[in-house]
Amino acid sequence: MILARYAVNMDDPSYSHPSNDRCDAAMLEILRGRSARAKLLSLDAFWGSAVVLVRAGVVSQHPEWSEALVTAETARRMAGQWEQREGE
């Protein structure tokens, strides 16, 4: 299960964000007051934005690639597969 693999990494300091990249107390209070549905809707919007940004990066790095290659590379990166591709 994906969440089980993620939970293991939560205690690993190498996966930790720097303290200046964390929510402040006011933001945490707002987030804790939101419903689960509202949190999921925000998460969905963030995911959509991330896909747009990653895709733009792929197109910028490889303007000669076909739509199919761009889509496949975007999916690969969104899945967390950051290793360099052969020939790059």
Order of alpha helices (4+ residues) and beta strands (2+ residues): alpha-alpha-alpha-alpha
